[in-house]
Structures are given as structure tokens and as C-alpha cells.
């Protein structure tokens, strides 16, 4: 009989412990088991500089959307209770799919597939985990509502690539973790996800293209990358009968800004004077929410110019339609949808939004 690989033995031990206690052993305990089962190979896990510490993994990053506003409008006790309920449920889903919970970062969770134990289906299990997490969010929100708590919405990003894996720290404290550019990329991908979305890199898609139903490729500008990065949205996992619940009706991310712009009314396809000014408060790929001067008509057409000087650009000749108008404390606001603009202008707006999502208006 062929001898089982230590990774396979550890996985069986974890499954047995989870079945008995409901909790899988942690990454450090798994590392000690690996050393015990395969002493000759234990050293490859001790430092991230060893040649064998480089391995392919799939990293899943999740983060709550709008949790800051929940924190600001609820008591500390409520916030902690809600957060613990959310983290507990996400951990259950991650462990069920064989993921290693690497760390919590506030309301963000990092789960690794492929370390410490490798698997032939790491990318598939990571995507399955993310989809099941989004399904679990729907169930969690039903419970939230019944207890009078606010709803929670989560975005998820996944990337597959080679990382450095090993124990980091000292005798006082150490932990097994993965580091490298591919981990950073997974985090960047997560920032582009809307609430309820699961976005994956092309490298992840390549490893499970016959397993998932995903959207067409979309290029995004990632901070630190000279070329755009290709992403896909996961809609379902047909072989498992899983579907990502629809949570977000918007089809682009949006950022809060304070950008001056000018606009003119368009009547019967004629641009009318005078040129008026406003301030953009919310910017997306396809429109803005802005403070405007009195008199802007709902459902009217306008021609506008956007000042994107932070990336050295000014986008003009943007034709748009006023979808709605509101008044708040004596100030006038309008939701405006772009209807026609140049390809270069659209690319500049996308670039600008994507850089701001990552915390910087520059590359």
C-alpha cells in the first residue's frame, strides 16, 4: 500500500477533530504535527528564506462594507457582538472548506488555502469558501434583523500565486503565515469588490475555469503594478449548485471625493449658456452625486467637465442625464448618470476611482 503523505494525514486528523469538537486545529498545531510526522522536512517551515518555503497558495481576503458607519451609530457592546457573530460564522465556513485562517484585521479576514497543507484543489476550495461565505451572509443578516441589529455586507477577493510561507516571530511569539506580492494582490482585489461580490484573479480563474461560472475579464489599475490586472466576478459554482446572492445593484465601485466640476444644460441637443459650477461628492465609473446650483432640472440633459488634476487629467465633453435631485439643509444635490464620453475619458475616470479605492490617487 502506498504510504500517505504527511499533508494527507494531517488533513484526516483535522477532519476527525473537527467532527468531534466542531473546531479544527490551528496552523501552528498543524505545523508541529507535520514536523512530528515528517521530521526531515520540518525545517522547511521554520524560516521564510528556505528554498522549500516558497509554495503556491490561494489567498482569500474578505472585508465588511460600511462597517465604520455601524461602529459610529451603535454602542461598543453592540459593535463587538455583531462583529464576533460575523467572524465566528466566517471562520466556520473557512474551516469547513479546509482553509487556514491566517489573521483578522479588524473586520477583515485572511484565509489561506495551500499552507501549511498543500492540496490539488486549493483554488477551487477557496472560491467555494468565498461563495458559501456570501450565502452565509444572507443567513446571518436574517438573524441580525431578528435581533434588531443592522445588516452586514461583505466583499471578497481571491488570488493564486507563489508566496513565502513559514514561522515568523521570536521565542516570545511566533506564527505561521504567508507573505509576498501575491498576498498583497489578493488584498488589492478585495478592495475592488462591491458588497456581495466575489472577485478572482486570472491565475485563480485558470485553476478553476471548468468549475465556476464567472463574468467577462475586466482590467483594473492596481497600485504598484505597471500594467492593469485582469479580474473576473464569480456568479456561481454549477457543479455544487451554489449561486452568489445578489446584494449590489450598482455595477461599479464608488468613492467619496470633493472634486469641482462645471456643467451646462443641453436642450434639443444644443448646449446652453451659462456654464455653472458644482462639487462632486461621490464618483463612480458611470456617474456622480454632486452639489449643484439651484435650477438643475430632473431628467434633464447636461454637458459636464471633471477636474481630475490629481492624476494629471481633465475629462471634458461628458454628456449626462440628471436622474434625481434633492435638497438638504438649503443645498441642492443631483444624481447624474453619464450617457456619452470618450474612451480615453472613461479610462481616466476608472483609473482615478481605482487609485482612490486603494488609498492613493497616484500609481
QUIBEL-V823149 format. One record per helix or strand of 2 or more residues. SS is the DSSP state (~ for helix, > for strand). FROM is the first residue (numbers start at 1). LEN is the number of residues. If there is no record, write none. Layout:
ss=<SS/SS>
from=<FROM/FROM>
len=<LEN/LEN>
This chain:
ss=<~/~/~/~/>/~/~/>/>/~/>/>/~/>/~/>/>/>/~/>/>/>/>/>/>/~/>/>/~>
from=<6/27/39/51/54/67/76/100/108/122/153/174/181/198/202/213/218/229/238/242/254/270/276/287/301/309/313/331/343>
len=<16/11/7/3/12/7/21/6/6/25/17/6/12/4/7/2/3/9/3/2/14/2/9/6/8/3/16/10/15>
